[in-house]
Amino acid sequence: MSFALIKGRLSGPTLLTRRMLTGLTLAAGLGLSGTAGAVGADSVGVSYPSTIRVEGQTLTLNGSGVAYRALAKLYTVGLYLPAKTSDAKVVLDMSTPRQLRFVMLQGLRVDEIGKVITRGIELNSSRPEFFKLIPSIRAMGEQFAGIKRLNAGDVFVIEHVPQRGTLFIVNGQPAGLPISEPLFYPAILRTWLGPKPVTQDLKTALLDQQPTGVLDALE
């Protein structure tokens, strides 16, 4: 979704819906929801620490994976939680610190990631939920406008801190103030872990699950 559309004047749900669909079509055309391998980030030479500290709490690497556009490797992403789980619902329902940590494998405009997140929220939320999150999506877009581009090797973090909200961090530097809406971080997580994730393979990797074999699926 184009953040310029969110920031523009809105004359009602009908116009807003048309503009959203335009943005979502653009996001789909970027190909960022292409194939992702159900393999760890170490498969492409990126090593995530087994634990990190957020707000004084130790988080454990739950799983990591690689995102692709066609055959090109775009980024790796690791999911950090207080305790490991393979259940997406458990992850989404947590009220503790959580972190998505991206390591870029090639240069990418940050608004492309923003479009993927917006599309993921749209696909994995009810219509009322999505409309409630528009102010948070707008705030995210404003912060992303100050980042503009991520380069290969950059570390991009989306972190949830209870009582504060959602933080976007680039190479250790916050992109702006926390976005306080409590429903925003679970909505972001659903982009990768929801019923309609960016790809099922990447969801499987982040939850450290074994991919289902074709023959098993047919039984």
N, C-alpha and C positions, 0 to 999 in steps of 0.2 A: 504494500500500500504506500502511496506517495505521501510523505509527511507534509508536503505543501498542501495537499488536499485536506488533511486533518486541520491544519492551521487556518485554512480559509474560512470564509463565512458559510454557515450552514443554514439552509432555509427550512429544514424539516427532515424527517426520516426518509422520505422518498428520494430527495436529492442526495442525502448522505449515503444511502444504500447504493445509488448509481455510482457515486464517486469511489466508494469502497470497492465495488466490483471492478472498476477500472484499475485501481491500484493492485488488486489481487491478481488480475490478469497479467499485469506487468511483472509482478513478483514471480508468477509461474513461468513466464517467458524467460526469466533470467537463468532458469535451470538449476537453481540452488537446491531444489528438492529432488535432485537426481540420485543415482545409486550411492549407497554408503555401505562400506564393508563392515560385517559384524566381527571386527578384529580390533585388538587393542592399539593404542597410539604407538606403542613400542614397535609395531610392525613397520612404521615409517621413521623410526629413529627418534621419536619424541618420548622422553621419560618423565612421567608424572610422579611427584613424591607420593609415597604411600599415605602420608598424613599431612595435614596443614592445620594452622590455628586460626580460628575466626572468633573474635570477641572473647578470647580466653578459652574457647572450647576446641577440643581436638576433633577434626573431621577426617574421615577415612575415605580413600579413593574407592568408590563403589564399582566403577567401570569406566572405560574410555573407548573411543572409536574414532573413525576417520570419515569425514564428509567429502563427497566428490561432486564435481559438476562434469557430467559425462565421464571421461576417464581421468580428468585432472583432479588431483588431490587439493582440496581447498583449505581445510583446517582439521585439527584434531580437537576433540572435546572430552573433558573428564568431568565426572559427577562426584562431588564430595558430600558425604552425609555423616551424621553422628554415629551411625551403625549401618553396616551393609545390609541390603535387602534386594531381592529380585522382584518385588511387588511394586509396580508403579503407583498404585493407590496409596500405599504406605508413604512413598516419597512425597506425593502431592499433599497428603494430609498432615505432614510434619509441621510443627510450629517452631522448630529449632533452626539454628543457622544451617544454611545449605549453600553450595556454590557450584556453578558451572564454570569451568576454566577452559578457554579456547587458546590454542597455539596455532597461529597462522602459518600455513605452508606456502602461501603465495599472497601477493598484494590483493586487497579487496576493499572496495568502498564500504564503509560501515553502514551506509543506508541500505545496502543490499542485505545485510544481516537484519537490519530493522524491518525490511519488507518481509523477510522470512518469518520473523517473530510475529509481526502483525497478522500475516496470513495464518500462521499456526494458531494464534489466539482465536481468530475468526472461525477456523475449521473445528476447533475443539471447545467452543463455548456456545451457550444458548444465545439467542439474539439479545435478550435483556442483559445478560452478563457482558456481552461484547460492548453494548452501548454504555454500560456503567464504567468500562475500562478505557473509554476513549480519552478522558483527561490524562490518564497515566500513559497511554500510547503517545499522546501529544507531547508530554513532558520528556518521554524517551527520545522522541524525534528531535526535540530542541537540544538535548544533550549530545545526540549523535551528530548534529550539525556542527558542533564544535570539534569533533574528532576527525570527521571527513574520511580519512583513509587509514586502514591497517596494513602494515607491511609484513612480509615474510619474517617470522621469528617473533612478532609481537605477541604479547599475552593479553587477552581480553577476558575479563572476569565479569560474570553476572552473579551477584551475591545477595543472599537474603539475611538480614539481621533483625531478629524480633524487636519490636518496639521502635524500630527505625525505618525499615522498609527495604526496598530494592536498590542496590548500588551497582553502577556500571564503572568498571575500573580498567584502565589501559596502562600496562607496564607499571603497575603499582600506584598510579595516580587516579583518584576519583574523577569521573567526567562531570560530576555535578552533585547536588544534594540528593539524599535518598528519596525515592518516590514512595510515599507512605501507604498507599492503598494496599491493604493486606491481601487482596485477591489477585494482585498483579503478578507476584512471583510464581504462584501455582499456575497461573495462566501462561506465563513464559515457559515454565517447565513442560507444560502440555504440548508445546511445539515439538519437543523431542520425545516426550513420554506419554502423550495422550492417546486416545483411541485412533486418531488420524495423525500420526507423527510425520515428520519430514521424510523419514524412511523407517520401515520396520527393522531393518538390519542395524541401524544406528541406535534405535531404542533397545534392541536386544543387547548390543555391546555395552551401553551405559548401565543396563541392569545386570550385566555380567551373566546373562543367560546363555544357554547353548542354543544355537539356531535349530529350528525344526527341520529335519531332513525331508526331502520330497516324499520318500516312501512312507515315512512315519505319518506325514500329513494325510496321506491317502488311506491309512488304516482306519 
